[in-house]
């Protein structure tokens, strides 16, 4: 279950719930992996440019940051069987939490 005080989010892929945390290290890793700033990458996702390996990488990093362990085979299956629309929605939810986390903390 997501801890809102750590800015974690729960997302569902193929019926499986995953908890992801957008820590600074995770966001920096995503920028390095995609070779884009976070805001440019968000625009890429919004315009339909998310790649499957990017989604896998984001989930892997976010799950580990939340203290979870990754079963890569199960995650790949859930990404594939859940469909690309579900994957984009889940990644977008995670990235949205990342860019709004400071604002949300101030409201609580």
Order of alpha helices (4+ residues) and beta strands (2+ residues): beta-beta-alpha-alpha-alpha-alpha-alpha
